[in-house]
Amino acid sequence: MSKRPRSQLEQDTPGGVRCETRPQPPQLFRSGDQMAVCGHSLPPQERGSPVVVNEVPEAAEKYRKLFQEMLDTLKEKLEAAKIILADEQERMVMMQKEEQNFKEMIESEYSIRIRLMTEENEMNLQSLQGRFNLNLRQTSQNQLMEFATNLKEKFQETLQRLNFLGRENMKKLKESEVRLSEQICSLQQITTELERKCRQPASVLLQNAKYALERSESLLYQFLQPAQITDLSLCQITGMSKMLKVLQRPITLDPKTAHPYLVLSEDLRSVRLRNVQRGVPGHPERFDFSATVLGAQSFTSGRHYWEVDVGRAAQWQLGVYRSSTVRNSSGNKVLLTGSLMGTDHTFWTFPPFKRVSLREQVHRVGVFLDYEYEQISFYDATKSSLIYNFSYLAFQGALRPIFSLSISSGGVNSDSLSICLPHVSPCNDTLSPQPSSV
């Protein structure tokens, strides 16, 4: 063949080899093995088969569109993952603050119980002066020490449970932080890869295209879920001092301070809301911003306790109010707020404004004020348990009980509050005082 002319060799060359002398065959993309192939090199049985997707440019455009759609979705998921991660990190900080707040509440309630228990013991001794002897005093002191020891053990158990729940919650939050950080890293890597692929020429884009989509889908289907932590309200402080009943005051309402939407009962122990303002004379102490009324009594010293039936109000506020030249100032109030939305009960305290975790509706609220120790406590008087307490409030001037209802935007509102008399049950029979323990 070496002796034959070059022109003769060119004429004898098979057409399948001399692609340059024939029209360029179409470049096809075979979906099964993700291969770009020459159209003439396909076996006859595969030509026209569904195994071949399309010509390379058309297949590349199709994958480019799929990549872009996947990229947009993954970017949305990446942003969602970053938000959840930020929330988890914030929850860790809030969890530490909440745990510390619970510890302070437990310690504060413990100190209140000890003080009231000691005072109760002294009152019992004074009532027995006529039959007083050293043995009786010793017996009383022994009982006090026993009660104090039992109370300390009870509160120590509550603190231990709080510490356990706090550690478990923090562990779950940290594990969630690690998991979300890993997901964010993977999402950032795959989005960078898809962005690069979308800019590549057709032949390069189609390399490992199916694998890139499968990796992207696997990340897309990963579930973003925050940690499921345990509510610290499970460490609820149960029981109430029997001395609170001794300190209960017969609070009445002050008509001069009542908002025009409020109607007071004749005995000044109940208040209800109506949607039509009353024609009442102006008074410098009258509330004109919120449906609020103050108690007639004011306190500048001592310890005081009162109970309020809130079972017939969807939204209410209770607490103490410090008289000021600035009316309706939020800085003058210490409040517990209850709200019923459908079947969901929420409770808030102020200041600072924060949510209190309670699982059930409260029907009767007890308010305890210790002026000298600058403490205010709110109790679920029906279940004999602490709702929330405030310490180190820096009281100044006279403090008065405060009662508020929420003005409805429309319709009939029959919400009402009733102050319970000491040692009797003016409220519903189902809300009668329950036996309390130290």
Phi, psi and chi 1 to 4 in degrees:
 res  aa     phi    psi   chi1   chi2   chi3   chi4
   1 MET       -  -22.3  -68.1 -179.9   63.3      -
   2 SER   -68.1  -20.2   63.5      -      -      -
   3 LYS   -86.0   -9.9  -63.6  179.4 -179.7  180.0
   4 ARG   -82.7  148.1  -62.4  173.9   65.5 -179.0
   5 PRO   -64.4  151.1  -14.5   23.8      -      -
   6 ARG   -59.0  -34.9  177.1  179.8  178.3   83.5
   7 SER   -66.2  -36.0   59.2      -      -      -
   8 GLN   -68.3  -37.3 -177.3   65.7   35.1      -
   9 LEU   -63.7  -40.0  -74.7  171.9      -      -
  10 GLU   -65.9  -34.3  -70.3  177.2   -9.5      -
  11 GLN   -71.0  -30.9  -68.3  175.0    4.5      -
  12 ASP   -87.6   -6.4  -65.0  -18.3      -      -
  13 THR   -69.7  132.9  -58.4      -      -      -
  14 PRO   -60.5  144.4  -21.2   30.5      -      -
  15 GLY   -60.6  -32.7      -      -      -      -
  16 GLY   -64.7  -20.9      -      -      -      -
  17 VAL   -92.5  -36.4  176.6      -      -      -
  18 ARG   -90.0   67.8  -68.4 -172.6   61.1 -135.5
  19 CYS   -64.3  -25.6  -69.7      -      -      -
  20 GLU   -74.6  -14.6   67.5  -84.8   12.6      -
  21 THR   -98.5   -2.7   62.1      -      -      -
  22 ARG  -118.5  166.3  -59.6 -179.2   55.7 -174.2
  23 PRO   -58.2  135.9  -23.2   32.6      -      -
  24 GLN   -59.3  125.1 -173.3   69.7   23.0      -
  25 PRO   -69.5  153.1   26.5  -34.2      -      -
  26 PRO   -66.7  140.2   25.9  -34.3      -      -
  27 GLN   -85.5  119.7  -69.8  -67.0  -47.5      -
  28 LEU  -110.5  156.6  -57.5  178.2      -      -
  29 PHE  -115.3  117.5 -177.4   72.1      -      -
  30 ARG   -91.5  116.3 -168.9  162.3   52.6 -167.8
  31 SER   -69.6  -31.2   62.1      -      -      -
  32 GLY   -60.8  -48.8      -      -      -      -
  33 ASP  -111.0   10.3   51.8   12.6      -      -
  34 GLN    57.6   43.5  -61.4  -76.8  -69.2      -
  35 MET  -115.4  140.4  -67.2  -74.2  -68.5      -
  36 ALA   -90.3  126.9      -      -      -      -
  37 VAL  -133.0  158.0  -64.3      -      -      -
  38 CYS   -79.4  139.3  174.6      -      -      -
  39 GLY   -60.9  -35.5      -      -      -      -
  40 HIS   -77.3  -16.1  -71.7  -43.2      -      -
  41 SER   -87.9   -3.7   66.7      -      -      -
  42 LEU   -73.3  140.7  -74.0  173.7      -      -
  43 PRO   -59.8  147.4  -21.0   31.5      -      -
  44 PRO   -55.2  -36.3  -24.0   32.7      -      -
  45 GLN   -69.9  -18.0   65.4  -89.1   20.2      -
  46 GLU   -94.6  -14.8  -73.0 -167.7   15.7      -
  47 ARG   -68.8  127.3  -63.8  177.1 -174.2  177.0
  48 GLY    81.4    0.9      -      -      -      -
  49 SER   -77.0  151.9  167.1      -      -      -
  50 PRO   -65.8   -9.2   21.4  -32.7      -      -
  51 VAL   -63.3  -35.0  171.3      -      -      -
  52 VAL   -84.4  125.6  178.3      -      -      -
  53 VAL   -79.8  -62.6  176.9      -      -      -
  54 ASN  -166.8  179.4  -92.2  -46.1      -      -
  55 GLU   -67.4  154.5  -64.5 -175.2    7.2      -
  56 VAL   -53.9  -49.8  166.2      -      -      -
  57 PRO   -59.6  -40.8  -22.7   34.7      -      -
  58 GLU   -69.3  -40.5 -172.2  174.5  -11.2      -
  59 ALA   -65.2  -40.4      -      -      -      -
  60 ALA   -63.7  -40.6      -      -      -      -
  61 GLU   -65.1  -37.4 -172.9   60.1   30.7      -
  62 LYS   -64.0  -45.9  178.3  179.4  179.0 -178.8
  63 TYR   -67.6  -34.8  -91.5   96.8      -      -
  64 ARG   -62.0  -39.2 -160.8 -175.1  -52.3  -84.6
  65 LYS   -66.6  -42.6 -177.1  177.7  180.0 -178.8
  66 LEU   -63.3  -41.9  -71.1  173.8      -      -
  67 PHE   -61.4  -41.5  -74.5  152.9      -      -
  68 GLN   -67.3  -41.8 -171.8   59.2   54.4      -
  69 GLU   -62.9  -43.5  -68.3  175.4   -7.4      -
  70 MET   -64.6  -38.9 -178.3   65.9   70.3      -
  71 LEU   -62.0  -44.4 -179.0   60.8      -      -
  72 ASP   -62.1  -42.5  -66.4  -19.8      -      -
  73 THR   -67.3  -41.2  -55.2      -      -      -
  74 LEU   -67.4  -33.8  -72.4  174.0      -      -
  75 LYS   -65.5  -38.8  -77.1 -176.7  175.0 -179.7
  76 GLU   -62.8  -42.0  -68.6  178.5    2.1      -
  77 LYS   -67.9  -35.6 -177.3  165.8 -174.2  176.0
  78 LEU   -61.8  -44.1  175.4   59.6      -      -
  79 GLU   -65.0  -39.9  -69.0  -54.7  -49.4      -
  80 ALA   -63.4  -40.6      -      -      -      -
  81 ALA   -64.3  -38.6      -      -      -      -
  82 LYS   -64.9  -39.6  -70.7  179.3  177.9  179.1
  83 ILE   -64.5  -45.2  -67.7  173.2      -      -
  84 ILE   -63.7  -39.7  -64.2  175.9      -      -
  85 LEU   -62.6  -44.1  175.5   59.9      -      -
  86 ALA   -61.9  -38.8      -      -      -      -
  87 ASP   -64.8  -41.0  -71.7  -16.7      -      -
  88 GLU   -64.3  -40.7  -65.2  -66.0   81.5      -
  89 GLN   -66.2  -37.1  -67.3  169.5  -19.6      -
  90 GLU   -68.6  -37.1 -176.9  178.4   -3.1      -
  91 ARG   -63.7  -34.1  -73.0  172.3   76.8 -167.5
  92 MET   -63.6  -42.8  -78.6 -168.5  -81.5      -
  93 VAL   -65.6  -45.6  175.8      -      -      -
  94 MET   -65.0  -36.2  -64.7  -59.8  -63.6      -
  95 MET   -63.4  -41.4  179.5   59.1   60.0      -
  96 GLN   -64.3  -41.4  -69.1  175.0  -31.5      -
  97 LYS   -66.4  -41.2  -69.2 -178.2  178.9  179.3
  98 GLU   -66.0  -40.6 -174.7  176.6    1.7      -
  99 GLU   -63.0  -42.6 -176.3  178.4   -8.9      -
 100 GLN   -64.3  -38.2 -179.3   60.1   34.5      -
 101 ASN   -64.4  -41.0 -175.8   55.7      -      -
 102 PHE   -63.1  -40.9  -95.6   92.4      -      -
 103 LYS   -61.2  -43.4  -71.9  179.8 -180.0  177.8
 104 GLU   -64.2  -39.1  -67.7  174.4   -2.6      -
 105 MET   -63.5  -42.1  -75.5  177.7   55.2      -
 106 ILE   -63.9  -45.2  -68.5  170.9      -      -
 107 GLU   -64.3  -40.4  -66.8  168.7   -4.2      -
 108 SER   -65.0  -44.4  175.7      -      -      -
 109 GLU   -65.8  -35.8 -177.9   64.6   13.7      -
 110 TYR   -63.3  -44.1  173.7   72.9      -      -
 111 SER   -64.9  -36.8   65.7      -      -      -
 112 ILE   -63.3  -46.2  -69.8  173.5      -      -
 113 ARG   -62.0  -41.6  -60.1  -88.7 -173.2   95.7
 114 ILE   -64.0  -45.0  -71.4  -67.0      -      -
 115 ARG   -62.1  -46.2  -71.1 -160.0  -52.7  -88.0
 116 LEU   -68.2  -35.4  -65.9  179.0      -      -
 117 MET   -64.9  -42.1 -174.7 -171.4  -57.5      -
 118 THR   -63.7  -42.3  -56.8      -      -      -
 119 GLU   -64.8  -39.7 -176.7  173.7  -18.9      -
 120 GLU   -62.3  -40.2  179.2 -176.0    1.9      -
 121 ASN   -64.4  -40.7 -174.4   67.2      -      -
 122 GLU   -65.0  -38.9  -69.5  -62.5  -35.1      -
 123 MET   -64.0  -40.0  -70.7  177.7   60.1      -
 124 ASN   -64.4  -38.8  -69.5  -22.6      -      -
 125 LEU   -66.3  -40.4  -72.1  176.3      -      -
 126 GLN   -65.5  -34.3  -68.8  176.1    8.3      -
 127 SER   -70.7  -14.5   66.2      -      -      -
 128 LEU  -110.4   24.1  -62.7  173.2      -      -
 129 GLN   -59.5  -36.2  -77.4 -177.8   -8.3      -
 130 GLY   -63.0  -30.1      -      -      -      -
 131 ARG  -112.8   25.2  -63.6  170.0  -70.5  164.2
 132 PHE   -73.0  138.2 -172.2   81.1      -      -
 133 ASN  -152.3  171.3   55.9   55.3      -      -
 134 LEU   -64.4  -37.2  -67.8  177.5      -      -
 135 ASN   -62.8  -38.9  -69.0  -24.6      -      -
 136 LEU   -65.9  -42.6 -173.4   59.0      -      -
 137 ARG   -62.1  -43.5  170.4  175.6  -78.3  -82.9
 138 GLN   -63.2  -41.8 -173.4   61.6   46.8      -
 139 THR   -61.3  -43.3  -59.1      -      -      -
 140 SER   -63.4  -41.8  179.1      -      -      -
 141 GLN   -65.2  -39.0  -70.2  -64.3  -27.7      -
 142 ASN   -63.9  -41.1  -68.8  -20.0      -      -
 143 GLN   -64.0  -42.0  -71.1  178.2  -15.0      -
 144 LEU   -61.3  -43.8  177.2   61.5      -      -
 145 MET   -64.4  -38.6  -68.5  178.7   62.5      -
 146 GLU   -65.7  -44.9 -177.7 -179.4   -5.0      -
 147 PHE   -62.0  -42.0  -70.7  156.3      -      -
 148 ALA   -63.8  -39.6      -      -      -      -
 149 THR   -64.9  -44.6  -60.1      -      -      -
 150 ASN   -63.1  -40.0  -67.4  -22.9      -      -
 151 LEU   -64.8  -42.8 -175.4   64.2      -      -
 152 LYS   -62.4  -42.2 -174.6  175.1 -178.0  179.2
 153 GLU   -62.5  -40.9  -69.0  177.0   -6.5      -
 154 LYS   -62.7  -44.3  176.7 -179.4  177.3 -178.8
 155 PHE   -72.3  -32.4  -84.8   75.0      -      -
 156 GLN   -64.6  -38.9  -75.1  -64.8  -28.0      -
 157 GLU   -62.8  -40.6  -69.9  175.3   -0.1      -
 158 THR   -63.8  -42.1  -54.6      -      -      -
 159 LEU   -64.3  -39.9  -79.4  172.9      -      -
 160 GLN   -64.4  -41.9  -70.3  172.8    4.3      -
 161 ARG   -65.0  -39.6  177.2  158.9  176.0   73.5
 162 LEU   -61.8  -44.7  177.9   65.3      -      -
 163 ASN   -61.6  -40.5  -70.3  -27.7      -      -
 164 PHE   -63.8  -48.8  172.9   77.5      -      -
 165 LEU   -62.8  -38.0  -69.1  180.0      -      -
 166 GLY   -62.4  -43.2      -      -      -      -
 167 ARG   -65.6  -43.0  -71.7 -165.7  -56.9  -90.9
 168 GLU   -63.1  -43.4  -70.7  -65.3  -53.8      -
 169 ASN   -63.7  -42.8  -75.0  -17.6      -      -
 170 MET   -65.3  -37.7 -168.0   58.3   61.4      -
 171 LYS   -62.1  -45.1  178.4 -178.0  176.3 -178.3
 172 LYS   -63.7  -40.6  -67.7  176.5 -177.8  178.0
 173 LEU   -66.7  -38.9  -71.7  169.7      -      -
 174 LYS   -68.6  -40.2  -72.4 -178.6  177.3  178.8
 175 GLU   -62.3  -39.9  -69.6  174.5  -11.9      -
 176 SER   -64.2  -39.5  176.8      -      -      -
 177 GLU   -61.7  -44.3 -179.1 -173.9   30.8      -
 178 VAL   -63.4  -46.6  171.3      -      -      -
 179 ARG   -61.5  -44.3 -177.4  175.4   62.7 -104.6
 180 LEU   -67.4  -37.3  -73.2  165.1      -      -
 181 SER   -62.8  -41.1  -62.7      -      -      -
 182 GLU   -65.1  -41.5  -68.4  174.1  -11.1      -
 183 GLN   -64.0  -40.6  -72.7  179.1  -58.6      -
 184 ILE   -63.7  -42.1  -72.2  172.9      -      -
 185 CYS   -61.2  -45.1 -176.9      -      -      -
 186 SER   -64.2  -41.4  -61.2      -      -      -
 187 LEU   -65.3  -38.3  -73.2  166.7      -      -
 188 GLN   -66.2  -39.5  -72.0  173.4  -28.0      -
 189 GLN   -65.2  -46.1  -70.3  176.2   -9.0      -
 190 ILE   -70.9  -34.3 -163.4   65.4      -      -
 191 THR   -67.6  -37.1   51.8      -      -      -
 192 THR   -63.5  -42.5  -59.9      -      -      -
 193 GLU   -64.2  -42.9  179.8 -179.2  -28.6      -
 194 LEU   -67.3  -38.0  -70.9 -179.9      -      -
 195 GLU   -61.5  -41.0  -74.1  175.3  -20.7      -
 196 ARG   -66.5  -41.3 -175.8  171.8   61.0 -108.9
 197 LYS   -64.0  -38.4  -94.2 -163.7  165.8  -62.1
 198 CYS   -63.6  -21.4  -73.0      -      -      -
 199 ARG   -93.6   -5.7  -64.5 -168.5  -63.2  -92.9
 200 GLN   -81.3  155.4  -69.3  173.6  -19.0      -
 201 PRO   -65.7  165.2   21.1  -31.8      -      -
 202 ALA   -56.6  -47.7      -      -      -      -
 203 SER   -65.1  -35.7   58.2      -      -      -
 204 VAL   -77.3  -38.2 -178.6      -      -      -
 205 LEU   -59.8  -36.1  178.8  144.5      -      -
 206 LEU   -76.8  -12.0  -70.4  172.4      -      -
 207 GLN   -67.8  123.8  -65.9  177.0    7.6      -
 208 ASN    56.3   29.5  -62.3  -39.0      -      -
 209 ALA   -63.3  -44.1      -      -      -      -
 210 LYS   -63.8  -40.7 -177.4  177.6  179.9 -178.5
 211 TYR   -64.0  -40.6  173.9   67.2      -      -
 212 ALA   -62.9  -40.0      -      -      -      -
 213 LEU   -67.1  -41.1  -82.8  179.3      -      -
 214 GLU   -63.8  -41.4  -71.3  174.9  -12.4      -
 215 ARG   -61.8  -42.2  -80.2 -173.7   59.1 -152.4
 216 SER   -64.3  -42.4  -58.1      -      -      -
 217 GLU   -64.8  -38.0  -71.7  177.9  -11.0      -
 218 SER   -63.5  -37.0   65.8      -      -      -
 219 LEU   -72.1  -35.3  -72.7  175.6      -      -
 220 LEU   -64.6  -33.5 -171.4   61.6      -      -
 221 TYR   -85.4   -6.0  -67.0  144.0      -      -
 222 GLN   -68.3  133.4  -74.3 -176.4    0.2      -
 223 PHE   -85.8  128.3 -169.0   50.7      -      -
 224 LEU   -92.3  114.2  -62.1  176.5      -      -
 225 GLN  -139.6  128.5 -177.4  178.7   13.0      -
 226 PRO   -70.4  163.7   24.4  -32.3      -      -
 227 ALA   -67.3  142.0      -      -      -      -
 228 GLN   -93.6  104.8  -58.6  -63.8  -44.7      -
 229 ILE  -107.4  163.6   59.6  177.2      -      -
 230 THR   -89.8  135.4  -55.1      -      -      -
 231 ASP   -68.8  127.5 -164.4  -22.2      -      -
 232 LEU   -68.6  -12.4  -65.7 -177.1      -      -
 233 SER   -65.9  -10.3   65.2      -      -      -
 234 LEU   -64.0  -20.7  -69.0  176.0      -      -
 235 CYS   -86.6   43.1  -60.1      -      -      -
 236 GLN   -64.8  137.4 -168.2  175.6   41.2      -
 237 ILE   -88.4  111.4  -56.1  171.6      -      -
 238 THR   -95.8  164.2   57.8      -      -      -
 239 GLY    86.3  153.9      -      -      -      -
 240 MET  -139.6  148.2  -68.3  170.1   58.3      -
 241 SER   -67.7  136.8  172.1      -      -      -
 242 LYS   -63.9  -21.7  -68.2 -176.8  -71.2 -175.0
 243 MET   -66.9  -21.5  -85.4  -63.2  -66.1      -
 244 LEU   -61.0  -37.7  -67.6  178.6      -      -
 245 LYS   -65.1  -35.1  -65.6  -64.7 -176.7 -179.0
 246 VAL   -67.3  -34.9  177.8      -      -      -
 247 LEU   -86.4   -0.9  -61.7  171.1      -      -
 248 GLN   -64.4  131.1 -171.2  168.9   -9.2      -
 249 ARG  -105.7  147.9  -50.3  -58.4 -178.1 -157.7
 250 PRO   -82.8   77.3   29.5  -33.1      -      -
 251 ILE   -70.7  140.7  -56.7  -63.1      -      -
 252 THR  -126.4  165.4   55.3      -      -      -
 253 LEU   -95.2  149.4  -57.0  172.2      -      -
 254 ASP  -100.0  107.4 -175.6   -3.2      -      -
 255 PRO   -60.9  -28.9  -19.6   31.5      -      -
 256 LYS   -64.2  -22.9  -61.7 -169.9  -59.4  -64.9
 257 THR   -99.0   -5.7   64.8      -      -      -
 258 ALA   -72.9  133.4      -      -      -      -
 259 HIS   -61.1  146.6 -173.4  -81.8      -      -
 260 PRO   -58.7  -19.5  -26.8   35.2      -      -
 261 TYR   -81.8   -9.1  -85.5  104.2      -      -
 262 LEU   -96.5  142.1  -64.4  178.7      -      -
 263 VAL  -119.7  124.2  179.3      -      -      -
 264 LEU   -97.5  148.8  -51.9 -174.0      -      -
 265 SER   -74.2  166.0   61.5      -      -      -
 266 GLU   -63.3  -36.0  -68.7 -175.4    3.7      -
 267 ASP   -83.1    1.8   61.9    2.2      -      -
 268 LEU    60.3   32.4  -60.1  179.8      -      -
 269 ARG  -117.6   -2.3  -62.4 -167.5 -174.6  -80.7
 270 SER  -134.2  151.3  -63.1      -      -      -
 271 VAL  -139.4  137.1   54.8      -      -      -
 272 ARG  -131.0  162.0   65.1  179.9  177.5   86.3
 273 LEU  -106.1  139.2 -171.7   67.5      -      -
 274 ARG  -133.7  159.6   67.2  176.4 -174.5  177.1
 275 ASN   -91.5   10.7  -66.9  -20.2      -      -
 276 VAL  -123.6  129.5  179.0      -      -      -
 277 GLN   -70.0  141.6  -68.8 -164.5   36.0      -
 278 ARG   -81.8  150.3  -64.7  177.7  -62.5  124.8
 279 GLY   -84.0   92.3      -      -      -      -
 280 VAL  -116.5  147.8  -66.8      -      -      -
 281 PRO   -68.7  150.0   24.3  -33.1      -      -
 282 GLY   -67.0  150.2      -      -      -      -
 283 HIS  -152.9  138.4 -166.0  -81.5      -      -
 284 PRO   -61.3  -22.1   19.1  -31.6      -      -
 285 GLU   -95.5   -1.7  -66.5 -173.3   -4.0      -
 286 ARG   -75.5  136.5 -170.7  178.1  -55.2  -77.8
 287 PHE   -80.8  127.5  -75.5   83.0      -      -
 288 ASP  -118.7    0.9   53.7   12.3      -      -
 289 PHE  -102.9  -36.5 -179.6   75.4      -      -
 290 SER  -134.1  158.4   60.5      -      -      -
 291 ALA   -76.3   76.1      -      -      -      -
 292 THR  -126.2  149.0  -62.3      -      -      -
 293 VAL  -141.7  145.3   59.3      -      -      -
 294 LEU   -98.1  158.2  -64.3  179.8      -      -
 295 GLY   -74.4  150.9      -      -      -      -
 296 ALA   -71.7  -25.6      -      -      -      -
 297 GLN   -84.2  148.5  -68.3   73.3   20.8      -
 298 SER  -131.3  150.6   62.0      -      -      -
 299 PHE  -129.7  130.6  -50.5  111.1      -      -
 300 THR  -120.5    2.7   56.7      -      -      -
 301 SER  -168.0  173.2   63.5      -      -      -
 302 GLY    80.5 -172.4      -      -      -      -
 303 ARG  -119.7  136.9  -67.2  178.8  -64.2  -81.9
 304 HIS  -144.0  147.1  -46.9  -84.2      -      -
 305 TYR  -142.9  138.4  175.8   76.7      -      -
 306 TRP  -146.3  155.7   58.1   95.4      -      -
 307 GLU  -122.1  145.2  -68.0 -176.5   -0.6      -
 308 VAL  -132.9  132.1 -175.9      -      -      -
 309 ASP   -81.6  114.7  175.3    6.4      -      -
 310 VAL  -110.5    8.6  -61.6      -      -      -
 311 GLY   -66.5  -16.9      -      -      -      -
 312 ARG  -107.4   24.2  -66.8 -176.4  -68.2  -87.3
 313 ALA  -129.9  132.0      -      -      -      -
 314 ALA   -77.9  -34.5      -      -      -      -
 315 GLN  -138.7  131.6  -63.0 -175.4   47.0      -
 316 TRP  -152.5  163.6   48.4  -94.7      -      -
 317 GLN  -139.7  138.3  -73.2 -176.4  -23.4      -
 318 LEU  -134.9  152.9  -60.8  175.8      -      -
 319 GLY   163.1 -148.4      -      -      -      -
 320 VAL  -126.2  155.3  -62.7      -      -      -
 321 TYR  -134.0  134.3  177.5   85.9      -      -
 322 ARG  -102.4  121.2  179.2  171.8   61.8   86.4
 323 SER   -59.7  140.6  -61.9      -      -      -
 324 SER  -150.6  162.2  169.3      -      -      -
 325 THR   -71.6  -20.0   55.1      -      -      -
 326 VAL   -97.7  106.7 -178.5      -      -      -
 327 ARG   -72.6  149.6  -60.7  -64.4  -65.8  167.1
 328 ASN    62.1   18.9  -59.0  -50.5      -      -
 329 SER   -74.1  130.9  171.8      -      -      -
 330 SER   -67.6  -25.2   59.4      -      -      -
 331 GLY   -69.8   -9.3      -      -      -      -
 332 ASN   -92.6    2.4  -62.5  -27.8      -      -
 333 LYS  -122.9  148.7  -54.2  171.6 -174.3  176.7
 334 VAL  -125.9  117.0  178.4      -      -      -
 335 LEU  -130.4  150.2  -61.0  171.7      -      -
 336 LEU  -117.3  127.6  171.6   69.2      -      -
 337 THR  -114.6  132.7  -60.4      -      -      -
 338 GLY  -117.9  140.1      -      -      -      -
 339 SER  -141.8  134.3  178.5      -      -      -
 340 LEU  -115.1  114.5  172.3   61.9      -      -
 341 MET  -117.6  101.2  -56.9  -64.8  -70.1      -
 342 GLY    69.3 -113.9      -      -      -      -
 343 THR  -110.5    7.4   58.4      -      -      -
 344 ASP   -98.6  124.6 -177.5   30.4      -      -
 345 HIS  -104.5  129.2  -58.8  -82.8      -      -
 346 THR  -126.7  147.8   57.1      -      -      -
 347 PHE  -134.0  139.4  -59.8   89.0      -      -
 348 TRP  -133.5  151.1  -56.2   82.3      -      -
 349 THR  -120.7  158.8   59.4      -      -      -
 350 PHE  -155.2  139.0  176.4   86.1      -      -
 351 PRO   -92.2  159.2   32.2  -32.8      -      -
 352 PRO   -73.8  167.2   30.9  -36.1      -      -
 353 PHE   -74.5  112.3 -171.4   70.6      -      -
 354 LYS  -149.4  154.3   64.2  171.6  -63.4 -177.7
 355 ARG   -84.1  140.8 -176.2  167.2 -178.4  169.1
 356 VAL  -108.5  130.2  178.9      -      -      -
 357 SER   -84.8  110.5  -63.0      -      -      -
 358 LEU  -132.4  140.5  -68.7  176.4      -      -
 359 ARG   -93.8  -14.5  -70.9  168.8  -71.6  175.0
 360 GLU  -134.4  162.5  -63.1  179.4   -5.1      -
 361 GLN   -68.3  145.0 -178.6 -177.7    5.5      -
 362 VAL  -101.7  129.1  174.7      -      -      -
 363 HIS   -97.8  -35.5  -65.9  -78.5      -      -
 364 ARG  -135.3  127.9 -177.3 -172.6  -69.6 -169.3
 365 VAL  -109.5  131.3  175.7      -      -      -
 366 GLY  -101.6  135.3      -      -      -      -
 367 VAL  -117.2  123.8 -175.8      -      -      -
 368 PHE  -117.6  127.4  173.7   61.7      -      -
 369 LEU  -118.1  123.2  164.2   65.6      -      -
 370 ASP  -117.0  101.3 -168.8  -33.5      -      -
 371 TYR   -67.4  -46.0 -161.7  100.3      -      -
 372 GLU   -63.7  -39.2  -83.1   70.9   26.7      -
 373 TYR   -91.8    3.8  -76.6   86.7      -      -
 374 GLU    54.2   51.1  -60.4  177.5  -31.7      -
 375 GLN  -127.7  144.6  -67.9  176.9  -36.8      -
 376 ILE  -134.1  129.2  -65.8  177.1      -      -
 377 SER  -124.5  144.0  -58.1      -      -      -
 378 PHE  -116.9  133.6  -64.3   95.5      -      -
 379 TYR  -125.0  149.1  -62.8   91.4      -      -
 380 ASP   -83.7   97.8 -178.7  -19.5      -      -
 381 ALA   -69.1  -23.4      -      -      -      -
 382 THR   -73.6  -43.1  -52.9      -      -      -
 383 LYS   -96.2   -0.5  -62.7 -177.7  179.5  -61.2
 384 SER    53.3   61.1  -62.9      -      -      -
 385 SER  -146.2  153.2   60.2      -      -      -
 386 LEU   -77.2  133.8  178.3   69.8      -      -
 387 ILE   -92.2  -52.8  -62.8  174.2      -      -
 388 TYR  -166.4  150.9 -163.5   85.0      -      -
 389 ASN  -138.5  152.3   65.4   21.0      -      -
 390 PHE  -114.7  141.4  -64.3   87.2      -      -
 391 SER  -130.1  159.4  -61.9      -      -      -
 392 TYR    55.9   54.6  -46.7  110.9      -      -
 393 LEU   -90.6   -7.1  -67.9  173.0      -      -
 394 ALA    54.9   64.3      -      -      -      -
 395 PHE   -65.4  143.3  -66.4  150.7      -      -
 396 GLN  -142.5  132.7  -67.6 -179.3   -5.4      -
 397 GLY    74.6 -169.6      -      -      -      -
 398 ALA   -78.6  139.3      -      -      -      -
 399 LEU  -112.0  138.7  -58.9  177.7      -      -
 400 ARG  -128.4  146.1  -57.9  173.9   65.1  178.6
 401 PRO   -61.9  145.6  -21.3   32.9      -      -
 402 ILE  -129.3  142.7 -173.9  171.7      -      -
 403 PHE  -136.5  131.0  -49.0   84.1      -      -
 404 SER  -138.2  147.1  -64.9      -      -      -
 405 LEU  -123.5  164.8  -68.0  167.0      -      -
 406 SER   -98.6  127.1  178.1      -      -      -
 407 ILE   -74.4  124.7  -60.9  176.4      -      -
 408 SER   -76.1  148.1  175.7      -      -      -
 409 SER   -77.4  -12.9   58.0      -      -      -
 410 GLY   178.8  161.9      -      -      -      -
 411 GLY    82.9 -177.7      -      -      -      -
 412 VAL   -88.8  129.9  178.2      -      -      -
 413 ASN  -121.4  118.0 -169.3  -32.6      -      -
 414 SER  -111.5   22.8   58.6      -      -      -
 415 ASP   -59.4  144.2  -76.7    6.8      -      -
 416 SER  -152.4  157.0   65.7      -      -      -
 417 LEU  -125.7  145.8  -60.4  172.8      -      -
 418 SER  -133.6  130.0  -62.0      -      -      -
 419 ILE   -84.3  129.8  -57.0  170.4      -      -
 420 CYS   -87.6  135.6  -58.7      -      -      -
 421 LEU   -74.4  150.6  -75.1  169.7      -      -
 422 PRO   -63.8  136.9  -21.2   32.2      -      -
 423 HIS    63.2    8.5  -51.8  -61.5      -      -
 424 VAL  -132.8  173.6  -64.4      -      -      -
 425 SER  -124.3   82.3  179.0      -      -      -
 426 PRO   -74.7  -12.4   29.2  -34.0      -      -
 427 CYS   -84.8 -168.4  -49.7      -      -      -
 428 ASN   -61.5  150.4  -66.7  -23.0      -      -
 429 ASP   -59.3  -33.2  -67.5  -21.1      -      -
 430 THR   -70.2  -12.0   56.8      -      -      -
 431 LEU  -107.6   23.1  -58.6  178.7      -      -
 432 SER   -65.3  153.0   56.9      -      -      -
 433 PRO   -56.0  136.8  -23.4   33.4      -      -
 434 GLN   -96.1  153.6  -59.3  -64.8  -47.1      -
 435 PRO   -59.3  133.5  -22.0   31.7      -      -
 436 SER  -116.0  155.8   59.1      -      -      -
 437 SER  -132.7  161.8   59.5      -      -      -
 438 VAL   -68.8      -  174.0      -      -      -
